[in-house]
Amino acid sequence: MTDATNETAGAPVWARDEAFAPALHGWGWLDVKRRPHSCASLEALAIAVRNDHQCAILLVWTPEQARMRLPEEVDDLGEALAVARERWTRDDLSAANTRLRWFGILLAGFATQVFLQGMDFFAKDAARAGQVLEWRQRVILAGRAVLGSTTLGLALLLFVVFGFIPWYQARKRRADLGSWNSAGNATRIHALRFETWLELQPAPVTMVLLALISFVGLAQLLPGDSIAAAGLVKHDYLRGEWWRLLTAPFLHGNIVHFLMNMAALAYLGKRLEVFARWPHLALVFVFSAVVGGDASAMLVIANSVGASGGLMGWLGFLIIFETLHGKLVPRPAKRRLLAGLLLTAGIGLLGYRYVDNAAHLGGLLAGMTYAAIVFPKSASPKRPGATLTDHLAGAAALAVLVAGAGLAIWHIAGAGPSR
């Protein structure tokens, strides 16, 4: 079937027969590192699937099919997959329970420490003033200290992101295990096929941006105050240092902030680059980062760093873009974007003391506006193409990003006037 015929029939690129690589000889499987592994028979392939403890099998092939396929698309592997899924979800939930327990212990420990320090501090403070606090007053004041603790707020945020949410997802996957059946898993297979195809697609410009942020992250390890040098220091920006809007997105406040943004950048960037093409990846990031940074400067006094404005722009762009191009992405995959938006909103509420919600909201609205203006609604399953104008504008935006990263490193290293 030709590409044009598939598109006329309403099949997006990831759902077509030619979405995956041609099958090799006999039976075998492709691992997550794109390495092929041959098998002597269907039974041997089923054993490999059944014994896949690390979810390493990405695709499989058989003599009956011209192309590689998901294991879920081969009926004869159903029993082996059922065994593997039961083990995956059990092990996943066990690991998630352990993480939840340890993060809970750490959170409780932080809370206890802050509470006891508060009890001691307020008792000593009252004694210095010649007063004696009742036990109940000390408890109330220490409780307020717990509620107002920035350190404890960060610990709670880490508990939610790395403890509770993975546990909830693992528990849900375990509960959904029984719904994998021949009559009701077509929608799941579509979503798996989409995510697998997306994982296999190249995204070179996304990798460039990941590299730029990594280089600036390494520069932040140099002695000195990197945030003062190249972050969005509000009073410096408002008095004319506009370049901080371009350097601040490449800086991060700590390793957790860096890793969370890098993970979001890798997923959202590839998705946007593959479906909307690379010029819009760079353009949306620059536009959203600038709008988000300016919103932060207008509404937030504290200094700001991080790629969150650009990332929220990508998220907002994809939500609108995929809504307007409904045949490009399966519905379960679209729900992941909405879940990401809700998660970000929840993190913003929990960590309002140190999360720049103004930059998040400004970037989100900028990305949504860009998608609504540049990409009109379409019923076609074909990915939009990029024009010469798109390529020129995208190249200019990419040059701005490279210049922003270079300028950030220059200032951090002490060569700039701000040092």
N, C-alpha and C positions, 0 to 999 in steps of 0.2 A: 504494500500500500504506500503510495507516495505521500510526501509531506503535505501537499495541498489537499489530497483526499482526506487525510486525517484531520486537518483543520476544518474542512467543510463538514465533516462528520461530528465536529464538536469535541475532539479529543485534544487536550493540552499536551505539550511535548512530553511531560513525565508519564503520561498514561499510554503513550503509543508503544507498539511492539518494538520499535527501534530505539527506545529510550535507553536501554542498557547495551553493553558490549556483546558482540557475537559470542555464541557458546563455543567452548573448546571441545576437543574430542572426548567422547564418552561421558562420564559423570564427574562432577567435581564441585568445588565451591571457592568463592572469592572472599578473602578476609578483609577486615577493616583497613588494613594497610595496602590493599589492592593486589595482594599476592594470590595467585591461583594455586589450588591444591587439587590434584586429580584423585579420583576414586576408581576402584576396580568394578564397582557395580552399584545399583540403586541401594542395595542393602548396606553397603559400605558408606554411602552418602548419608543414609538414615542414621547410622551409628554415629557419624561425625556430628550430625545435627543434635542427636540425643545427648552426646557428650560435650556439647559446646557450653562450658561453664562460664565463659567470659563474654558471651554474646559477640563472638568474633566473626561469625559467619554473616556476610553482608548479602551475597547473592549465590545462587547455585545454577548449575546447568545439567541438562540431561540430553541424550541423543534425540529425543522427540522434539526438542525445541531449538529453533535457530538462534535464539538470544538467551542471555542469562536472565534469570527471574528471581523474585523473592522466594525464599523457602515456603512462605505461606501460599504461594501460587502453584505449588506442586502438590497435588492431592495425595500422592503416595507418601508424603512426608508428614502428614497430619498427626499421626500417632507419636512420631519422634518429637515433633514440635510441642505437642501437649506435655510430654515429659519434661522437655527443656524449659518451657514456660513455667511449669509448676516449680521447678528448681530455681529459675531466675527470680521469680517474684518472692519465693520464700527467702532466698539469700539476701535479696535486696531489702526486704522488710526487716530481716534480722540486723543487717548493717545499719539501717535507718534507725531502728530502735536503740542500738548502741550509741549512735551519734546523738540522738535526742536525749538519752540519759546523761551523757557526759556534758553536753551543752547545758542541760538543766541543772546539773550539779555545779557547773561553773557560774551560771547565772545566780543560783541560790547562794553560792559562796560570796560572790560580789555584793549581793544585796545584804547579806549578813555582815560583811565587813563594813560596808558603808553605814549600816544601822548602828553597829557597836561603836564605830568611830564617832558617829553623831551623838550617841548617848554620852560618851566620854567628853567630847568637846563642849557640849552644852552644860554639862555638870561643872567642868573646870571654868568655863566662861562665867557662869553664875557665881562660882566661889570667888573668882577674882573681883567681882563686883560686890562681894559681901552678901550674896544672896544664896538661898538654898532652894533648888528646884525639886518639886515633888516628882516621884517616879512617873506618874501619869504625864506630867508636862514634858519630862525628858523623852518619853516614848513618842509623844505627838511631834515634838521638834525633830527627833531622829527620823521618824517616818516621813516628814516633809523633806528632810535631806535626801532620803532614799528616792522619793518621787522626783526630786529636782536634780539628781546626779547625772551629769553628762556621761561619765564613765559607765554607769549602770545602764543608761539609755543605749549606749553603743553595744554593751553586752547583750541587752535585750534584742537589739537589731540583729546581731550575729546569731543569737539563738533562733530567731524566726527564719532568717535566710538560710542558715546552714544546718539547722536542727529540725524545726517544726515543718517547714515546707517540704524538704526531702522525705520526711517521715509520712506526711500526708499523701504525697504523690505515690510513695511505695505502697502505702496501705490501700490506696485507690486501685493501683495496678493489681494488687493481690485480690481485691474484691471483684475486679472486672474479669478475673481469670475464667470464670464460668461462662462468660458471654462469647468466648471464642468458639464458634461452631460454624458448620458449613452453611447454615441458613442465614446467619446474621453478621458475618465478619467482612462483607464486601466494602463497607465504609472504612473499616479499620485498615484493610489492605490498601485502599486508595491512599489513605494518609501515610501508611508505611512506605508505599511506593514513591510518594512525593518526597518524603524526608530522605529516603535513600538516594533518589535521583539528585536531590539538591546537594547532598553531602559529596557526591561524585563530581559536581560541576566545579570548574576552575573559577576563581574570583581574584585575579591578580591585583586589582586596585584596592580591594579590601586588605590584602596582604601588605600592600605598600603602607596603608594607613596604620595597620598593626605594627609594622616595623618602625614607623615614625614615632608612635607613642612609646614604643619600647626604648628607642634611642634617647628620648627625652627622659624617660623613667630612669635610665642608667645615669644620665647627667644629674638627676636629682640626688644621686648618692654622693656627689661631690660636696665638700664642706661649704657651709653657707646656708642662707635662707632662700631656697629656690622659689618659694611662694612670693616672697617680697620682690624677688628679682623679675619673675615672669608671670606670676599669677594675676588674677583679676583683683588687684588692690583698688578698691573703689575710689578713694580720694585721688589716687594717681590717674586712674582712667578718666574721672570726671574733670580733671584739670588739663586733659589733652593727650594722655598716653593711650590713644585709641588702639595701638597695636596689641595691647593686652587682651583684647577680644580674640585675637588670633593665636596667642601663645598659651593662654590659660587652659584651653581644652586639651592640651598635651600633657599637663601636669596632674598629679594626683596627691591626695593628702596622706595616704598610707597604702600598704600593700593590699589590704582587703579591697579598698576603693579601686585600686589599679586592676586587680584580678577580676572583679565583678564587671568593670567596664570593658575589659578585654574580651571576656566571654560574650557579653552582649554585642560588642562590635563584630566579632567573628560571625555570629549567627545572623544578626540583622543585616550586616553589610553584605554577606554572600547572598542572602535572599533578595535584597534590593538590586544588587549588581546583576544577578542572573535574570531577574524578571523585568526590571526597568532600565537596564543597561548602565554601564559604569559612569558616563557623564553625569547622570542624575545622582549617583552615589556621592560624588564630590560636591556637586552643587547644593544638594539638600543639606549635607553636613555643614558646609560653610555658612549657608543662609541661616540654618537653625541654631548653630553655635553662636553666631553674631546676635541674632534676635534674643536667644536665651541669655546670653551674657549681658546684653543691654537691659533686659528686664530685671536681671539680678542687680545690676548697678542702680536701677531706679528704686527697687523695693527692698533690698537686703543690704544691711550695713556691713556685715562681716565679709572678709575677703573670700574669693571663690576660686576653685580649680576643678578640672575634670572635664571629660568628654560628654557628660550627661546631656547637655543642651543639644549637641549634634545627634547623640544616640536617640533621644526622645523625638527629635525631628525625623529620624529614620523610622521610628516606631509609628509616629503619627502618619507619615507618608504611606507606609505599607498598609495601615488600616484603611485609609481612604482609597489608595490605589487598588488594593485587592477587592474592595467593595465595588468599585466602579468597573473592575474587570473580573466578574464573578466566576468565569470558567477557568481562570488560570490556576487557582489553588483550591484544594478540597476544603470543605467546611471545617473538619476537625483541626486542620492546620491553621486556619484563620483564627480559631478560638484560642490558639496558643498566643497570638498577638494580644488579644483582649485580656487573656490571663496575665500576660506580661505587664500590660497597662495597669490592671488592678493591683498587681504585686508592687509596682513602682509607687502607686498612690498610697498603698498601705505602708510601705517603707518610709514614704514622705511624712505620713502622719506620725508614725512611731519615732522617727528620727528628725522631727522638725527643727530641733536645736542645731543640727549639724548637716542637714540635707537641704540643698538649695532648691526649694520647691518653685521659686520664681523662675529660675533657669530651666527647670524641667517643664513647667507649663508653657513658657515662652517658646522653647524648642519644639514641643509637641504641636502647638498651634501653628508654628511656622511650617513644619513638615506637612501637616494636614492641608494648609492653605496652598502650598506648592503643588501637592498632588491634585487637588481639586481644580486648580487653574491650568496646569500643564497637561494633565491626562484626562480627557473627556471619557464619559461612560462608554463601554464597548461590550458587545455580546460575543466577540470573537475569542477563540481559545489561543490565538496567536499572540506571542509576546510583542509588545510595541518595539519598533525599530528605532535607531538613533540617527538623526540627520547630521549633515555637516555642521550646522549651527550648534547642535547639541555637543558634538565632539570638540568644537572650538571653545565653547563655554565651559565644558567639562575639563578640558586641558588647562584653561585659565584657573578654574577652581582648584584643580589638583596642584598647580604651581603655587597658589596661595597657601595651601596646606603644607607643602614642602617648605615654603618660606617661613610659615608660622613655626614649624618645628625647629628649623634652623635658627630662627631668631630667639626662640626659647632657650635652646642650648647655649647660644652666644651670651645671652644675659645671665644664665645660670653659672656659666663658666667664669664670669667676671669681666668679660670684654665689653659689656654694654654700659651705658652711662648710669643705669640704675644701681650699679654695684660700685 
